Amino acid sequence: MLHENIKIIRKSKGLSQEELAVKLNVVRQTISKWENGLSVPDSEMLVIMSEVFEIPVSTLLGEIIATEKEDELKIISQKLEIINLQLLQSSIKKRKRIHWIFISACVIIVAIFIILFLLKSPYLVWDYSDPETAVLGVALHSLEWLFVRLAPIALVGIIIGIILTRKKS
């Protein structure tokens, strides 16, 4: 573990084996042996090394040193988590918007049914001898007939949409 920590800390400080060897007054091969676990620095050298690295000796001896790659992966995973949360919020907003559109369409269809029921098709008593009145009466009757036939099917579809887009617990 010590040999791994020496290598990781040296690289994180941007030092080559040669540069570290100069700072510690040893040869480069000594640094290589420490990093490969072939030999171990004495206690005096550990103290000097901790001063050069500006870290406590305990970090050199046993605390796990996180590598830069692990830090980068952690940062990337945090960003991905934020993006996923934003996508989830966007999806929830879209589902709510569609849900309320379905509810509004349902209310509008029911309101039109009530209005048609209350009006009782006044165009049926019109005088159809006038061509303009006849055309308007036929058009109104066609729209009412079409609405009464298609609206229940649309209403069932809309109710199913309301059920499918409701808040899931």
C-alpha positions in Angstrom: 0.0 0.0 0.0 2.9 2.4 0.8 4.4 1.8 -2.6 1.1 2.6 -4.3 0.6 5.7 -2.3 4.1 7.1 -3.1 3.5 6.6 -6.8 0.0 8.1 -6.8 1.0 11.1 -4.7 4.1 11.7 -6.8 2.1 11.7 -10.0 -0.6 13.9 -8.5 2.1 16.5 -7.6 3.4 16.3 -11.2 6.8 15.0 -10.2 8.9 12.5 -12.2 10.9 9.9 -10.3 14.0 11.8 -11.1 12.6 15.1 -9.7 11.5 13.4 -6.5 14.8 11.7 -6.2 16.6 15.1 -6.4 14.3 16.5 -3.7 14.9 13.6 -1.4 18.7 13.3 -2.1 18.4 9.7 -3.4 19.0 8.1 -6.8 16.0 7.6 -9.2 16.4 3.8 -8.8 15.5 4.1 -5.1 12.3 5.8 -5.9 11.5 3.1 -8.5 12.2 0.4 -5.9 9.9 2.1 -3.4 7.1 2.4 -6.0 7.4 -1.2 -7.1 7.4 -2.5 -3.5 10.9 -3.9 -3.7 12.1 -1.8 -0.8 10.7 0.5 1.8 11.9 4.0 2.9 13.1 4.3 6.5 11.2 6.5 9.0 13.4 9.5 8.5 12.8 9.3 4.7 9.0 9.0 5.3 9.1 12.3 7.3 11.1 14.1 4.6 8.8 12.6 1.9 5.7 13.9 3.7 7.3 17.4 3.9 8.1 17.3 0.2 4.6 16.1 -0.7 3.0 18.4 1.9 0.9 15.6 3.4 0.8 13.8 6.7 2.9 10.6 7.1 -0.3 8.7 7.9 -1.5 9.3 4.4 1.7 7.8 3.0 1.5 4.8 5.3 -2.1 3.7 5.0 -4.8 6.1 4.0 -6.2 5.3 0.6 -5.4 7.9 -2.0 -8.1 8.5 -4.5 -6.7 8.7 -8.0 -7.7 11.4 -10.4 -9.6 8.9 -12.6 -11.8 8.0 -9.7 -12.5 11.7 -9.0 -13.3 12.3 -12.7 -15.7 9.3 -12.7 -17.3 10.6 -9.6 -17.8 14.1 -11.1 -19.2 12.5 -14.3 -21.6 10.3 -12.4 -22.8 13.3 -10.4 -23.4 15.2 -13.6 -25.3 12.3 -15.1 -27.4 12.0 -11.9 -28.3 15.7 -12.3 -29.2 15.2 -15.9 -31.3 12.2 -15.1 -33.2 14.2 -12.4 -33.8 17.0 -14.9 -35.1 14.5 -17.5 -37.4 13.0 -14.9 -38.7 16.4 -13.9 -39.3 17.2 -17.5 -41.1 13.9 -18.1 -43.3 14.5 -15.0 -44.2 18.0 -16.2 -45.1 16.7 -19.7 -47.3 13.9 -18.2 -49.1 16.5 -16.0 -49.6 18.8 -18.9 -51.1 16.0 -21.0 -53.2 14.9 -18.1 -54.8 18.3 -17.7 -55.4 18.5 -21.5 -57.3 15.3 -21.3 -59.3 16.6 -18.3 -60.1 19.9 -20.2 -61.2 18.0 -23.3 -63.5 15.8 -21.2 -65.1 18.9 -19.6 -65.5 20.5 -23.0 -67.3 17.5 -24.5 -69.6 17.1 -21.5 -70.4 20.9 -21.6 -71.2 20.7 -25.3 -73.5 17.7 -24.6 -75.3 19.7 -21.9 -75.7 22.7 -24.2 -77.1 20.6 -27.0 -79.5 18.9 -24.6 -80.7 22.3 -23.3 -81.1 23.8 -26.7 -83.1 20.8 -28.0 -82.1 21.4 -31.6 -83.9 24.7 -32.4 -83.1 24.4 -36.1 -85.6 21.6 -36.5 -88.5 24.1 -36.4 -87.0 26.5 -38.9 -88.6 27.3 -42.2 -86.6 25.4 -44.8 -88.2 27.1 -47.8 -85.4 29.7 -47.7 -82.3 28.2 -49.3 -79.9 29.9 -46.8 -81.8 28.7 -43.8 -82.0 25.2 -45.3 -78.2 25.1 -45.8 -77.5 26.4 -42.3 -80.1 24.0 -40.8 -78.6 21.0 -42.6 -75.1 22.0 -41.6 -76.1 22.4 -37.9 -78.0 19.1 -38.0 -74.9 17.3 -39.6 -72.5 18.8 -37.0 -74.8 17.8 -34.1 -75.3 14.3 -35.5 -71.6 13.8 -36.0 -70.8 15.1 -32.5 -73.4 12.9 -30.9 -72.0 9.8 -32.7 -68.2 10.5 -32.3 -68.1 12.3 -28.9 -68.8 9.2 -26.8 -66.0 7.4 -28.5 -63.6 10.3 -27.9 -64.9 10.6 -24.3 -64.0 7.0 -23.6 -60.5 7.5 -25.1 -60.0 10.7 -23.1 -61.1 9.0 -19.9 -58.6 6.2 -20.6 -55.9 8.9 -21.2 -56.8 10.5 -17.9 -56.4 7.2 -16.1 -53.1 6.4 -17.8 -51.6 9.9 -17.1 -52.6 10.2 -13.5 -50.0 10.5 -10.8 -48.4 7.2 -10.0 -47.7 6.5 -6.4 
